[in-house]
């Protein structure tokens, strides 16, 4: 009878340990995705505002690429506003240590200031 309890206890502990490992990996992954998404949105916002106030699409692209060198930056100028989209690819570890990639996108639009600085 005590052997059965010991085996059940070991089985329960093994399952609990695997569950904790999976949950930790999931939390780390979600944290990395959330942090990178926030970074992409912040870079896009800053680049759009800077480009709309002080330069143009080229200036916004230069600023975004300077802040996030590994990102893909797309700028759109429609005449009255400047839109910036920043895409950052995140390498993650998948099942069986296989590489998995996830792309997060940050978008921002800033209206051109009627009193733009020409610094």
C-alpha positions, 0 to 999 in steps of 0.5 A: 500500500505504501509503495502505491502512495509513493508511486502516486506521489512521484507521478504527481510531482513529475506532472506538477514539475512539467506543468510549472515548466510549461507555465514559466515558458508561456509567461516568458514568451508572453512577456517577450511579445508584450515588451516587443509590441510596446517597443514597436508602438513607441518607436512608431509613435516617436518616429511619426511625431518627429517626421511630422514636426521636423522632417518627412518620411525619410526622416521618420524612417531614419529615426525609427531605424536608429531606435530599432535597427532590426525592425522593418519600417514602412512610412506613408505620407498622404499629404496631411499626415505621416503614418509609420509602421514598425515590424519587429520579428521575435525569435522564440523557442517552440516545442522541441527547441525548434525555432519559432518566429513571431512578428509584432507591429506598431503603428502610429500616425501624426498630423503634419504641424502647420508650424513645422520647424526647419532645423 
